[in-house]
């Protein structure tokens, strides 16, 4: 009998017996075995953890192609979960696709669950936006489960050497049920985090926000569904476009704020001003909304 099976048997005996003396005796036996245990989850000193980190100093840093964003994030890493969120129609899918174009040498795998790949690429072709030709996606998407997602990631890794995954968006991974949605969402986030670690990839997850005030930058509390989304993420990025009220009308401008509200790796957060211009995101200063001379021009932004 191997040591792991012996440990399991002793743990079972300790739980099942009601006799205190037997529990004590079995616990002593378990302690004796654990004194020589050296499995994958063996307790080790922090100094050994630090030594292993130094060995991995040359880990891959995947740059997003946006200078100011990369100066804060210092690149995306394998085994990370990145959450990207924003209001509907504020451009989070467009921004994720812009990142995909910038990062296509990492052979991104896309799961376009809200819009099909055909729809996304058709829009790019019609607007003369460069298609990220090195990115990949499933030919068809039928049954969407965590197990299926893992299988597709493994396929992309062995066929294309994929290192970064985009899932748009997380709610499509939650089976429709009347059960507690927040709990199922939390479990899905944990499953994705475990998957990123085991498969050594970075997973970018798009998600929606609750309907709050659109004329202010959202916060972590505005992420829809569960607080576990932000808690499980290594990095949280918000895409917000400047929104103004003109009487009863809401006007969304092209002035875009990219907010890093959580950055577990470096602890650095911040805001990057961009402008959505000709269907691309450019790192440049905003145009003052008050400078536009007429309402019609503002509506065209």
C-alpha positions in Angstrom: 0.0 0.0 0.0 1.4 3.4 -1.0 1.7 6.2 1.6 -1.1 8.3 0.1 -3.6 5.4 0.4 -2.4 4.7 3.9 -3.0 8.4 4.9 -6.5 8.3 3.3 -7.4 5.1 5.3 -6.2 6.6 8.6 -8.1 9.8 7.9 -11.2 7.8 7.2 -10.8 5.7 10.4 -10.3 8.8 12.5 -13.5 10.3 11.2 -15.6 7.2 11.5 -14.7 6.0 15.0 -16.5 7.3 18.0 -13.9 6.0 20.4 -11.7 8.7 21.7 -8.7 6.4 22.5 -8.8 4.9 19.0 -8.9 8.4 17.5 -5.8 9.4 19.5 -4.0 6.3 18.5 -4.8 6.7 14.8 -3.9 10.3 14.9 -0.4 9.4 16.3 0.0 6.9 13.5 -1.0 9.6 11.0 1.5 12.0 12.5 4.3 9.5 12.2 3.6 9.0 8.6 3.3 12.7 7.8 6.8 13.2 9.3 8.2 11.5 6.2 5.6 12.7 3.7 7.1 14.4 0.6 4.1 14.7 -1.8 3.3 17.6 -4.2 1.4 19.3 -1.4 4.1 18.8 1.2 4.6 21.8 3.6 7.8 23.7 2.7 9.6 26.8 4.0 9.0 30.2 2.4 12.7 30.2 1.6 12.2 27.3 -0.8 9.2 29.1 -2.4 11.5 32.1 -2.9 14.2 29.9 -4.5 11.6 28.5 -6.9 10.5 32.0 -7.9 14.1 33.1 -8.6 14.4 30.1 -10.9 11.4 31.3 -12.9 12.6 34.9 -13.2 12.5 34.6 -17.0 8.8 33.7 -17.1 6.9 34.8 -20.2 5.5 38.4 -20.1 2.8 38.9 -22.7 2.6 42.6 -23.6 -0.8 44.0 -24.6 0.6 46.4 -27.1 -0.7 49.4 -25.2 2.3 51.2 -23.7 0.7 52.8 -20.7 -1.3 49.7 -19.9 1.8 47.5 -20.1 3.7 50.0 -17.9 1.1 49.2 -15.1 0.6 45.5 -15.7 4.2 44.6 -16.7 2.6 42.1 -19.1 0.1 39.4 -18.7 1.4 36.1 -17.4 0.6 32.4 -17.8 -1.5 30.9 -15.0 -3.3 34.3 -14.6 -7.0 35.1 -14.7 -7.8 38.5 -16.1 -11.4 39.9 -15.9 -12.5 42.6 -18.3 -15.8 44.3 -17.8 -17.8 47.3 -18.9 -21.2 48.5 -19.7 -23.0 47.2 -22.7 -22.0 49.1 -25.9 -18.9 50.6 -24.2 -16.5 48.5 -26.2 -15.1 45.8 -24.0 -15.3 43.2 -26.8 -13.7 45.6 -29.3 -11.0 46.4 -26.8 -10.4 42.7 -26.2 -10.2 42.1 -29.9 -7.7 45.0 -30.2 -5.6 43.3 -27.6 -5.9 40.1 -29.7 -4.5 41.9 -32.7 -1.6 43.2 -30.7 -0.9 39.8 -29.1 -1.6 37.5 -32.0 2.0 36.1 -31.9 0.8 34.3 -28.7 -1.9 32.5 -30.9 -4.9 33.7 -28.9 -7.9 31.3 -28.6 -11.3 33.0 -28.7 -14.5 31.7 -27.3 -17.0 34.1 -28.9 -20.1 33.0 -26.9 -22.2 36.2 -27.2 -21.5 37.0 -30.8 -20.3 34.3 -33.2 -16.8 34.4 -34.7 -18.4 35.0 -38.1 -20.2 38.0 -36.8 -17.1 39.5 -35.2 -14.9 38.9 -38.3 -17.6 40.2 -40.7 -17.7 43.5 -38.8 -13.9 43.8 -39.0 -14.0 43.1 -42.8 -16.8 45.6 -43.4 -15.0 48.3 -41.4 -11.6 47.5 -42.9 -10.2 46.6 -39.5 -7.2 44.2 -39.6 -8.3 40.6 -38.8 -5.9 38.9 -36.2 -5.1 36.0 -38.6 -3.0 34.1 -36.0 -5.9 33.9 -33.5 -8.0 30.7 -33.5 -11.5 29.8 -32.5 -13.7 26.7 -32.5 -15.3 26.0 -35.9 -18.6 25.6 -34.3 -19.9 26.1 -30.7 -22.6 23.7 -29.6 -22.5 22.5 -26.0 -20.7 25.0 -23.8 -19.3 23.4 -20.6 -16.1 23.8 -18.6 -14.9 20.4 -19.7 -15.4 21.4 -23.4 -13.6 24.6 -22.8 -10.6 22.8 -21.3 -10.5 20.3 -24.2 -10.5 23.2 -26.7 -7.7 24.9 -24.8 -5.6 21.8 -24.8 -6.2 21.4 -28.6 -5.2 25.0 -29.2 -2.0 24.5 -27.2 -0.8 21.4 -29.0 -1.8 22.6 -32.5 -0.9 26.3 -32.3 1.1 26.8 -29.1 -1.7 29.1 -27.7 -0.8 31.0 -24.6 -3.7 33.3 -24.0 -7.5 32.6 -24.0 -10.4 35.1 -24.4 -13.9 34.0 -23.2 -16.7 36.4 -24.2 -18.5 36.1 -21.8 -18.7 34.2 -18.5 -22.4 33.9 -18.1 -22.6 31.5 -21.1 -20.5 29.0 -19.1 -23.1 28.9 -16.3 -25.8 26.2 -16.9 -29.3 27.7 -16.9 -30.9 26.8 -13.6 -33.0 28.2 -10.8 -30.2 27.3 -8.4 -28.1 30.0 -6.8 -26.4 31.8 -9.7 -23.8 33.5 -7.6 -22.6 30.2 -6.2 -22.4 28.6 -9.6 -20.5 31.6 -10.9 -18.0 31.4 -8.0 -17.4 27.7 -8.8 -16.9 28.5 -12.5 -14.3 31.2 -11.6 -12.5 28.7 -9.4 -12.6 26.1 -12.2 -11.1 28.5 -14.7 -8.4 29.6 -12.2 -7.5 26.0 -11.7 -7.5 25.4 -15.5 -5.2 28.4 -16.1 -2.7 27.0 -13.6 -2.8 23.4 -14.8 -2.6 24.3 -18.5 -0.2 27.2 -18.0 -2.2 29.8 -20.0 -3.6 33.2 -19.3 -7.4 33.4 -19.4 -9.1 36.7 -20.1 -12.8 36.6 -19.1 -15.3 39.2 -20.3 -18.3 39.9 -18.1 -21.1 42.5 -17.7 -21.8 45.1 -15.1 -25.0 45.7 -13.2 -27.0 48.8 -14.4 -25.6 51.6 -12.3 -24.8 55.2 -13.2 -23.3 55.1 -16.6 -21.9 58.6 -16.4 -19.3 57.6 -13.8 -16.5 55.1 -13.9 -17.6 51.7 -12.6 -16.1 50.0 -9.5 -15.5 46.4 -8.5 -18.8 46.3 -6.8 -20.6 46.9 -10.1 -19.5 43.6 -11.6 -22.7 41.6 -12.2 -23.3 38.2 -10.7 -20.9 37.6 -7.8 -18.1 39.2 -5.9 -16.1 36.1 -6.6 -15.3 37.3 -10.1 -13.1 40.1 -8.8 -11.8 38.0 -5.9 -10.6 35.1 -8.1 -9.1 37.4 -10.7 -5.4 38.4 -10.8 -6.2 41.5 -12.7 -9.5 43.4 -13.3 -9.8 45.9 -16.2 -12.7 48.1 -16.9 -13.5 49.7 -20.2 -15.6 52.8 -19.8 -16.6 55.4 -22.4 -17.3 59.0 -21.3 -21.1 59.3 -21.0 -23.0 62.6 -20.9 -26.7 63.5 -20.4 -28.3 65.9 -22.8 -31.8 66.4 -21.5 -33.4 63.0 -21.7 -30.7 61.8 -24.1 -27.6 59.8 -23.2 -24.6 60.4 -25.4 -21.6 58.0 -25.4 -18.5 59.7 -26.7 -15.3 58.1 -28.0 -13.3 59.2 -25.0 -12.4 55.9 -23.3 -11.0 55.2 -19.8 -9.2 51.9 -19.2 -9.2 51.3 -15.5 -7.0 48.7 -13.8 -8.8 48.3 -10.4 -7.1 45.2 -9.3 -3.6 44.0 -10.0 -2.5 41.2 -7.7 0.9 40.7 -9.2 2.3 44.2 -8.7 -0.4 46.0 -6.8 -0.3 48.9 -9.2 -3.6 50.3 -10.4 -4.4 53.3 -12.5 -6.3 54.8 -15.4 -5.3 55.1 -19.1 -7.0 57.6 -21.3 -7.7 56.4 -24.9 -9.8 57.5 -27.8 -11.9 55.1 -29.9 -11.1 56.4 -33.3 -11.9 54.8 -36.7 -12.8 51.5 -34.9 -9.4 51.4 -33.1 -8.2 52.3 -29.6 -5.5 55.0 -29.5 -3.6 56.1 -26.4 -4.2 59.8 -26.6 -5.7 62.6 -24.6 -9.5 63.1 -24.6 -11.2 65.8 -26.7 -13.2 68.0 -24.3 -16.9 67.3 -24.7 -17.6 71.0 -24.2 -15.5 71.8 -27.3 -18.0 70.2 -29.7 -20.0 73.0 -31.2 -23.3 71.3 -31.9 -25.3 68.4 -30.7 -25.4 66.6 -34.0 -21.6 66.4 -34.1 -21.6 65.0 -30.5 -24.0 62.3 -31.6 -21.7 61.1 -34.3 -18.8 60.4 -31.9 
